[in-house]
Each structure stands twice: as C-alpha cells, then as structure tokens.
Amino acid sequence: MKWVELPRDHRDGQGRPTHAEARKKLPIPAGGYREVTEDLTARIKAGEYGPGDRLPTYRELSDLYQVSVTTVQRAVIILQDRGLIVGLQGRGLWVAERRE
C-alpha cells in the first residue's frame, strides 16, 4: 500500500481538527474503495471524527485519497450500510450518532 503525505490545514470553528489536521495522526492510503472505507472507519473509531462531525465532501475525499469520486461514493455507501455515517443529499456527510 502506498502512503500519501498531504499539507497541513487548520482547525474548524469549534476547535476540532479539520480533516487535514487529522491526517497527521494516520497516513492516508492510496488505493480503491476498500482502502478508503477501512481508513475512514479507523478514523471514526479512533475519534478523529466524532458523532455529529461533518466529513469532507466527495470531491475533497477523492482529492485526499487520490481516487475518483465514484470510488468515494462506493466507500460512502458501505459506511452508510454499516451505520457509521449518514448523508443528506445536497447537505453533506456526517458521522452517525453512536447507538449503545
């Protein structure tokens, strides 16, 4: 698996790290939808994206992982099926609230 180093960004308005800031903790894998799915799953479980946090757009994720938007869409469908994220058409993607 090839790892990609990306430049640093800033924190969001609530002091949480942006996606670019979170990248510093785990390297970004380059690959297909399985790698994108597993990486986002790991970041959610590690708390880099907490419940209710907004995820980057499809375009931002495709740029980040160096894959097509279609590949990101496949990964998002799997994450939605697993109950990890929710999406609202035209509004974005969010980490799902945890159900205990």
C-alpha angles and dihedrals in degrees: 000000000000118000123213125209113209132188123268122258130184140268124274124249092273095054095255117132116262118232090268091053091049090052089071090069098051126023117242114246120220114218144077136326093286092059091046090048094049094044094051090045090053092048092050093048091046089055097245085125112033130197109295095017115137116238124219118272122268090258093050091049092048090051092045095051094033092234134117123275087246090059090051090049090055091051092048092052090055092047090049091049089052090052094240098118138022128206135200116201110251092004106072144245127299136184108256121246109258117252113211 
